[in-house]
Amino acid sequence: MALSRSSSWKEHRLSSRLECDGTEYSVDLVARKATGVEGWKMTLVFLPRGEGSEAKLDLPNAASTAEVRRHVTELEGADDRLRTLLREAGG
């Protein structure tokens, strides 16, 4: 599911319920145009569905909207990969 704030901001829900170490998270990939960045700056945002702390992990920049979509396709439903990335983010 893609949510949009403006043409310079894209948000994609990768997982509604990712369980990791006893905590459930919603996981979004946020892509935004940023000053001084060619293409899109991408960040994974892990939001706890109850108790817990939010975690964020910056991904490599995407050169195009198609590259953002490719990352979404690769990560959507890839729970084991998302858990690994959450642990890298310190969650």
N, CA, C and O atoms as CSV, one atom per row, in Angstrom:
chain,resi,resn,atom,element,x,y,z
A,1,MET,N,N,0.850,-1.172,0.000
A,1,MET,CA,C,0.000,0.000,0.000
A,1,MET,C,C,0.897,1.237,0.000
A,1,MET,O,O,1.774,1.360,0.855
A,2,ALA,N,N,0.699,2.107,-0.899
A,2,ALA,CA,C,1.484,3.336,-0.973
A,2,ALA,C,C,0.648,4.496,-0.452
A,2,ALA,O,O,-0.504,4.683,-0.843
A,3,LEU,N,N,1.247,5.255,0.421
A,3,LEU,CA,C,0.618,6.472,0.932
A,3,LEU,C,C,1.426,7.643,0.395
A,3,LEU,O,O,2.641,7.528,0.235
A,4,SER,N,N,0.790,8.742,0.120
A,4,SER,CA,C,1.527,9.890,-0.408
A,4,SER,C,C,1.198,11.146,0.365
A,4,SER,O,O,0.042,11.383,0.717
A,5,ARG,N,N,2.211,11.950,0.629
A,5,ARG,CA,C,2.016,13.254,1.254
A,5,ARG,C,C,2.112,14.339,0.193
A,5,ARG,O,O,1.326,15.287,0.201
A,6,SER,N,N,3.047,14.212,-0.701
A,6,SER,CA,C,3.202,15.128,-1.825
A,6,SER,C,C,4.014,14.395,-2.881
A,6,SER,O,O,4.395,13.240,-2.686
A,7,SER,N,N,4.275,15.054,-3.984
A,7,SER,CA,C,5.042,14.388,-5.043
A,7,SER,C,C,6.503,14.188,-4.639
A,7,SER,O,O,7.221,13.438,-5.301
A,8,SER,N,N,6.953,14.837,-3.577
A,8,SER,CA,C,8.340,14.672,-3.141
A,8,SER,C,C,8.455,13.741,-1.941
A,8,SER,O,O,9.511,13.675,-1.311
A,9,TRP,N,N,7.380,13.017,-1.615
A,9,TRP,CA,C,7.359,12.150,-0.427
A,9,TRP,C,C,6.546,10.909,-0.752
A,9,TRP,O,O,5.388,11.022,-1.155
A,10,LYS,N,N,7.129,9.729,-0.586
A,10,LYS,CA,C,6.416,8.476,-0.827
A,10,LYS,C,C,6.588,7.582,0.393
A,10,LYS,O,O,7.670,7.517,0.978
A,11,GLU,N,N,5.521,6.896,0.771
A,11,GLU,CA,C,5.555,6.013,1.924
A,11,GLU,C,C,4.891,4.702,1.529
A,11,GLU,O,O,3.771,4.696,1.018
A,12,HIS,N,N,5.584,3.591,1.766
A,12,HIS,CA,C,5.077,2.273,1.397
A,12,HIS,C,C,5.064,1.381,2.630
A,12,HIS,O,O,6.081,1.257,3.313
A,13,ARG,N,N,3.932,0.760,2.922
A,13,ARG,CA,C,3.825,-0.192,4.036
A,13,ARG,C,C,4.403,-1.526,3.578
A,13,ARG,O,O,3.885,-2.144,2.648
A,14,LEU,N,N,5.475,-1.968,4.229
A,14,LEU,CA,C,6.109,-3.234,3.885
A,14,LEU,C,C,5.549,-4.385,4.715
A,14,LEU,O,O,5.459,-5.519,4.244
A,15,SER,N,N,5.173,-4.078,5.955
A,15,SER,CA,C,4.606,-5.109,6.829
A,15,SER,C,C,3.711,-4.440,7.862
A,15,SER,O,O,4.079,-3.424,8.453
A,16,SER,N,N,2.538,-5.016,8.075
A,16,SER,CA,C,1.634,-4.491,9.095
A,16,SER,C,C,1.911,-5.103,10.459
A,16,SER,O,O,1.650,-4.480,11.488
A,17,ARG,N,N,2.434,-6.308,10.468
A,17,ARG,CA,C,2.697,-7.005,11.730
A,17,ARG,C,C,3.975,-7.818,11.614
A,17,ARG,O,O,3.931,-9.001,11.277
A,18,LEU,N,N,5.101,-7.201,11.886
A,18,LEU,CA,C,6.385,-7.888,11.903
A,18,LEU,C,C,6.747,-8.161,13.357
A,18,LEU,O,O,6.950,-7.227,14.132
A,19,GLU,N,N,6.828,-9.433,13.731
A,19,GLU,CA,C,7.198,-9.795,15.100
A,19,GLU,C,C,8.701,-9.975,15.162
A,19,GLU,O,O,9.291,-10.680,14.343
A,20,CYS,N,N,9.316,-9.328,16.147
A,20,CYS,CA,C,10.763,-9.445,16.343
A,20,CYS,C,C,11.057,-9.353,17.833
A,20,CYS,O,O,10.769,-8.340,18.470
A,21,ASP,N,N,11.628,-10.411,18.380
A,21,ASP,CA,C,12.039,-10.442,19.787
A,21,ASP,C,C,10.908,-10.043,20.733
A,21,ASP,O,O,11.130,-9.301,21.690
A,22,GLY,N,N,9.693,-10.536,20.465
A,22,GLY,CA,C,8.565,-10.305,21.354
A,22,GLY,C,C,7.817,-8.996,21.148
A,22,GLY,O,O,6.876,-8.709,21.888
A,23,THR,N,N,8.209,-8.200,20.168
A,23,THR,CA,C,7.527,-6.938,19.882
A,23,THR,C,C,7.014,-6.974,18.448
A,23,THR,O,O,7.697,-7.471,17.553
A,24,GLU,N,N,5.810,-6.449,18.230
A,24,GLU,CA,C,5.256,-6.343,16.880
A,24,GLU,C,C,5.475,-4.932,16.347
A,24,GLU,O,O,5.322,-3.948,17.071
A,25,TYR,N,N,5.836,-4.852,15.072
A,25,TYR,CA,C,6.101,-3.573,14.421
A,25,TYR,C,C,5.305,-3.463,13.131
A,25,TYR,O,O,5.004,-4.467,12.485
A,26,SER,N,N,4.970,-2.243,12.767
A,26,SER,CA,C,4.575,-1.897,11.406
A,26,SER,C,C,5.847,-1.370,10.751
A,26,SER,O,O,6.620,-0.645,11.378
A,27,VAL,N,N,6.059,-1.736,9.492
A,27,VAL,CA,C,7.294,-1.339,8.807
A,27,VAL,C,C,6.939,-0.561,7.550
A,27,VAL,O,O,6.183,-1.041,6.705
A,28,ASP,N,N,7.488,0.637,7.431
A,28,ASP,CA,C,7.278,1.479,6.257
A,28,ASP,C,C,8.610,1.832,5.619
A,28,ASP,O,O,9.612,2.021,6.307
A,29,LEU,N,N,8.608,1.919,4.296
A,29,LEU,CA,C,9.741,2.484,3.582
A,29,LEU,C,C,9.318,3.890,3.182
A,29,LEU,O,O,8.326,4.072,2.477
A,30,VAL,N,N,10.074,4.876,3.633
A,30,VAL,CA,C,9.798,6.275,3.325
A,30,VAL,C,C,10.864,6.749,2.343
A,30,VAL,O,O,12.060,6.638,2.612
A,31,ALA,N,N,10.424,7.275,1.212
A,31,ALA,CA,C,11.337,7.827,0.207
A,31,ALA,C,C,10.971,9.289,0.019
A,31,ALA,O,O,9.802,9.635,-0.153
A,32,ARG,N,N,11.993,10.146,0.055
A,32,ARG,CA,C,11.710,11.571,-0.090
A,32,ARG,C,C,12.836,12.255,-0.853
A,32,ARG,O,O,14.002,11.865,-0.790
A,33,LYS,N,N,12.435,13.285,-1.570
A,33,LYS,CA,C,13.421,14.141,-2.227
A,33,LYS,C,C,14.039,15.002,-1.135
A,33,LYS,O,O,13.323,15.560,-0.303
A,34,ALA,N,N,15.348,15.113,-1.132
A,34,ALA,CA,C,16.024,15.896,-0.100
A,34,ALA,C,C,17.045,16.817,-0.749
A,34,ALA,O,O,17.610,16.502,-1.796
A,35,THR,N,N,17.268,17.936,-0.126
A,35,THR,CA,C,18.252,18.885,-0.627
A,35,THR,C,C,19.626,18.232,-0.666
A,35,THR,O,O,20.064,17.633,0.317
A,36,GLY,N,N,20.293,18.348,-1.785
A,36,GLY,CA,C,21.635,17.800,-1.921
A,36,GLY,C,C,21.685,16.315,-2.228
A,36,GLY,O,O,22.766,15.727,-2.237
A,37,VAL,N,N,20.536,15.694,-2.481
A,37,VAL,CA,C,20.482,14.263,-2.782
A,37,VAL,C,C,19.943,14.078,-4.189
A,37,VAL,O,O,18.877,14.594,-4.524
A,38,GLU,N,N,20.678,13.341,-5.011
A,38,GLU,CA,C,20.181,12.985,-6.340
A,38,GLU,C,C,19.182,11.857,-6.166
A,38,GLU,O,O,19.495,10.851,-5.530
A,39,GLY,N,N,18.002,12.000,-6.712
A,39,GLY,CA,C,17.004,10.946,-6.601
A,39,GLY,C,C,16.265,11.006,-5.277
A,39,GLY,O,O,15.812,12.072,-4.861
A,40,TRP,N,N,16.139,9.852,-4.608
A,40,TRP,CA,C,15.324,9.705,-3.414
A,40,TRP,C,C,16.154,9.217,-2.236
A,40,TRP,O,O,16.941,8.281,-2.377
A,41,LYS,N,N,15.987,9.839,-1.084
A,41,LYS,CA,C,16.584,9.375,0.163
A,41,LYS,C,C,15.598,8.391,0.770
A,41,LYS,O,O,14.426,8.720,0.956
A,42,MET,N,N,16.068,7.166,1.083
A,42,MET,CA,C,15.161,6.129,1.576
A,42,MET,C,C,15.485,5.754,3.023
A,42,MET,O,O,16.648,5.640,3.408
A,43,THR,N,N,14.433,5.567,3.807
A,43,THR,CA,C,14.563,5.196,5.208
A,43,THR,C,C,13.520,4.132,5.535
A,43,THR,O,O,12.365,4.236,5.120
A,44,LEU,N,N,13.937,3.103,6.285
A,44,LEU,CA,C,12.987,2.148,6.835
A,44,LEU,C,C,12.583,2.645,8.208
A,44,LEU,O,O,13.436,3.024,9.010
A,45,VAL,N,N,11.285,2.646,8.484
A,45,VAL,CA,C,10.769,3.090,9.777
A,45,VAL,C,C,10.020,1.917,10.399
A,45,VAL,O,O,9.071,1.390,9.818
A,46,PHE,N,N,10.465,1.517,11.594
A,46,PHE,CA,C,9.863,0.416,12.340
A,46,PHE,C,C,9.090,1.031,13.510
A,46,PHE,O,O,9.687,1.562,14.446
A,47,LEU,N,N,7.758,0.954,13.447
A,47,LEU,CA,C,6.902,1.536,14.480
A,47,LEU,C,C,6.331,0.421,15.347
A,47,LEU,O,O,5.636,-0.457,14.836
A,48,PRO,N,N,6.612,0.439,16.661
A,48,PRO,CA,C,6.067,-0.610,17.524
A,48,PRO,C,C,4.548,-0.496,17.590
A,48,PRO,O,O,3.999,0.606,17.608
A,49,ARG,N,N,3.877,-1.639,17.624
A,49,ARG,CA,C,2.411,-1.650,17.678
A,49,ARG,C,C,1.912,-1.592,19.116
A,49,ARG,O,O,0.704,-1.623,19.352
A,50,GLY,N,N,2.805,-1.512,20.057
A,50,GLY,CA,C,2.461,-1.409,21.479
A,50,GLY,C,C,3.636,-0.753,22.188
A,50,GLY,O,O,4.095,0.319,21.796
A,51,GLU,N,N,4.109,-1.405,23.223
A,51,GLU,CA,C,5.290,-0.917,23.946
A,51,GLU,C,C,6.521,-1.064,23.064
A,51,GLU,O,O,6.596,-1.974,22.238
A,52,GLY,N,N,7.471,-0.178,23.238
A,52,GLY,CA,C,8.716,-0.268,22.482
A,52,GLY,C,C,9.081,1.061,21.868
A,52,GLY,O,O,8.324,2.029,21.935
A,53,SER,N,N,10.258,1.090,21.269
A,53,SER,CA,C,10.777,2.317,20.668
A,53,SER,C,C,10.782,2.216,19.154
A,53,SER,O,O,11.007,1.147,18.587
A,54,GLU,N,N,10.533,3.338,18.515
A,54,GLU,CA,C,10.630,3.432,17.065
A,54,GLU,C,C,12.092,3.266,16.671
A,54,GLU,O,O,12.988,3.727,17.378
A,55,ALA,N,N,12.328,2.607,15.544
A,55,ALA,CA,C,13.681,2.465,15.011
A,55,ALA,C,C,13.663,2.899,13.550
A,55,ALA,O,O,12.675,2.703,12.842
A,56,LYS,N,N,14.771,3.492,13.111
A,56,LYS,CA,C,14.907,3.927,11.720
A,56,LYS,C,C,16.239,3.444,11.183
A,56,LYS,O,O,17.227,3.365,11.913
A,57,LEU,N,N,16.255,3.119,9.891
A,57,LEU,CA,C,17.480,2.699,9.227
A,57,LEU,C,C,17.530,3.347,7.853
A,57,LEU,O,O,16.639,3.139,7.029
A,58,ASP,N,N,18.572,4.132,7.605
A,58,ASP,CA,C,18.752,4.740,6.292
A,58,ASP,C,C,19.239,3.689,5.310
A,58,ASP,O,O,20.141,2.909,5.613
A,59,LEU,N,N,18.634,3.676,4.132
A,59,LEU,CA,C,19.032,2.797,3.040
A,59,LEU,C,C,19.805,3.628,2.028
A,59,LEU,O,O,19.764,4.857,2.080
A,60,PRO,N,N,20.505,2.978,1.112
A,60,PRO,CA,C,21.170,3.744,0.044
A,60,PRO,C,C,20.138,4.534,-0.758
A,60,PRO,O,O,18.997,4.099,-0.915
A,61,ASN,N,N,20.545,5.689,-1.261
A,61,ASN,CA,C,19.652,6.523,-2.067
A,61,ASN,C,C,19.233,5.784,-3.336
A,61,ASN,O,O,19.986,4.981,-3.885
A,62,ALA,N,N,18.021,6.075,-3.783
A,62,ALA,CA,C,17.503,5.514,-5.031
A,62,ALA,C,C,17.578,6.589,-6.110
A,62,ALA,O,O,17.228,7.743,-5.866
A,63,ALA,N,N,18.026,6.216,-7.280
A,63,ALA,CA,C,18.188,7.178,-8.367
A,63,ALA,C,C,16.865,7.554,-9.022
A,63,ALA,O,O,16.755,8.618,-9.632
A,64,SER,N,N,15.851,6.680,-8.897
A,64,SER,CA,C,14.596,6.921,-9.603
A,64,SER,C,C,13.424,6.334,-8.823
A,64,SER,O,O,13.605,5.573,-7.872
A,65,THR,N,N,12.222,6.704,-9.249
A,65,THR,CA,C,11.024,6.132,-8.660
A,65,THR,C,C,10.979,4.626,-8.910
A,65,THR,O,O,10.522,3.869,-8.053
A,66,ALA,N,N,11.446,4.192,-10.064
A,66,ALA,CA,C,11.473,2.762,-10.387
A,66,ALA,C,C,12.379,2.012,-9.405
A,66,ALA,O,O,12.065,0.892,-9.005
A,67,GLU,N,N,13.476,2.613,-9.026
A,67,GLU,CA,C,14.374,1.970,-8.061
A,67,GLU,C,C,13.725,1.898,-6.676
A,67,GLU,O,O,13.910,0.914,-5.960
A,68,VAL,N,N,12.970,2.924,-6.295
A,68,VAL,CA,C,12.222,2.883,-5.028
A,68,VAL,C,C,11.244,1.713,-5.078
A,68,VAL,O,O,11.157,0.941,-4.123
A,69,ARG,N,N,10.510,1.574,-6.175
A,69,ARG,CA,C,9.546,0.477,-6.325
A,69,ARG,C,C,10.232,-0.890,-6.269
A,69,ARG,O,O,9.684,-1.844,-5.718
A,70,ARG,N,N,11.427,-0.975,-6.839
A,70,ARG,CA,C,12.179,-2.241,-6.803
A,70,ARG,C,C,12.505,-2.618,-5.361
A,70,ARG,O,O,12.358,-3.779,-4.978
A,71,HIS,N,N,12.948,-1.645,-4.556
A,71,HIS,CA,C,13.236,-1.910,-3.142
A,71,HIS,C,C,11.971,-2.344,-2.400
A,71,HIS,O,O,12.014,-3.257,-1.576
A,72,VAL,N,N,10.849,-1.690,-2.692
A,72,VAL,CA,C,9.585,-2.056,-2.056
A,72,VAL,C,C,9.250,-3.505,-2.396
A,72,VAL,O,O,8.892,-4.278,-1.508
A,73,THR,N,N,9.360,-3.880,-3.657
A,73,THR,CA,C,9.054,-5.237,-4.090
A,73,THR,C,C,9.972,-6.256,-3.405
A,73,THR,O,O,9.518,-7.327,-3.004
A,74,GLU,N,N,11.250,-5.927,-3.272
A,74,GLU,CA,C,12.208,-6.839,-2.641
A,74,GLU,C,C,11.934,-7.025,-1.154
A,74,GLU,O,O,12.122,-8.119,-0.623
A,75,LEU,N,N,11.489,-5.961,-0.473
A,75,LEU,CA,C,11.339,-6.017,0.975
A,75,LEU,C,C,9.929,-6.358,1.451
A,75,LEU,O,O,9.752,-6.819,2.579
A,76,GLU,N,N,8.936,-6.137,0.609
A,76,GLU,CA,C,7.551,-6.396,0.995
A,76,GLU,C,C,7.357,-7.886,1.275
A,76,GLU,O,O,7.559,-8.720,0.392
A,77,GLY,N,N,6.965,-8.216,2.505
A,77,GLY,CA,C,6.741,-9.602,2.883
A,77,GLY,C,C,8.001,-10.393,3.180
A,77,GLY,O,O,7.910,-11.581,3.491
A,78,ALA,N,N,9.173,-9.778,3.095
A,78,ALA,CA,C,10.449,-10.453,3.377
A,78,ALA,C,C,10.759,-10.297,4.870
A,78,ALA,O,O,11.688,-9.589,5.257
A,79,ASP,N,N,9.951,-10.982,5.702
A,79,ASP,CA,C,10.034,-10.778,7.149
A,79,ASP,C,C,11.407,-11.059,7.741
A,79,ASP,O,O,11.866,-10.312,8.605
A,80,ASP,N,N,12.075,-12.123,7.293
A,80,ASP,CA,C,13.408,-12.424,7.843
A,80,ASP,C,C,14.393,-11.299,7.543
A,80,ASP,O,O,15.173,-10.908,8.411
A,81,ARG,N,N,14.359,-10.782,6.329
A,81,ARG,CA,C,15.242,-9.661,5.946
A,81,ARG,C,C,14.892,-8.409,6.756
A,81,ARG,O,O,15.786,-7.693,7.207
A,82,LEU,N,N,13.603,-8.146,6.939
A,82,LEU,CA,C,13.184,-6.977,7.727
A,82,LEU,C,C,13.626,-7.101,9.186
A,82,LEU,O,O,14.026,-6.109,9.796
A,83,ARG,N,N,13.557,-8.313,9.751
A,83,ARG,CA,C,14.036,-8.511,11.130
A,83,ARG,C,C,15.536,-8.217,11.231
A,83,ARG,O,O,15.988,-7.591,12.189
A,84,THR,N,N,16.292,-8.669,10.247
A,84,THR,CA,C,17.740,-8.406,10.232
A,84,THR,C,C,17.992,-6.895,10.167
A,84,THR,O,O,18.847,-6.378,10.886
A,85,LEU,N,N,17.258,-6.195,9.315
A,85,LEU,CA,C,17.423,-4.748,9.198
A,85,LEU,C,C,16.990,-4.028,10.474
A,85,LEU,O,O,17.605,-3.034,10.861
A,86,LEU,N,N,15.941,-4.518,11.129
A,86,LEU,CA,C,15.504,-3.934,12.394
A,86,LEU,C,C,16.610,-4.056,13.445
A,86,LEU,O,O,16.872,-3.106,14.183
A,87,ARG,N,N,17.241,-5.195,13.511
A,87,ARG,CA,C,18.338,-5.388,14.476
A,87,ARG,C,C,19.507,-4.463,14.147
A,87,ARG,O,O,20.153,-3.946,15.059
A,88,GLU,N,N,19.792,-4.244,12.854
A,88,GLU,CA,C,20.836,-3.286,12.458
A,88,GLU,C,C,20.485,-1.875,12.916
A,88,GLU,O,O,21.359,-1.086,13.275
A,89,ALA,N,N,19.185,-1.573,12.897
A,89,ALA,CA,C,18.723,-0.228,13.288
A,89,ALA,C,C,18.731,-0.052,14.796
A,89,ALA,O,O,18.531,1.054,15.297
A,90,GLY,N,N,18.962,-1.138,15.518
A,90,GLY,CA,C,19.018,-1.040,16.971
A,90,GLY,C,C,17.694,-1.324,17.651
A,90,GLY,O,O,17.534,-1.021,18.833
A,91,GLY,N,N,16.744,-1.897,16.934
A,91,GLY,CA,C,15.432,-2.204,17.506
A,91,GLY,C,C,15.380,-3.558,18.146
A,91,GLY,O,O,14.339,-3.953,18.670
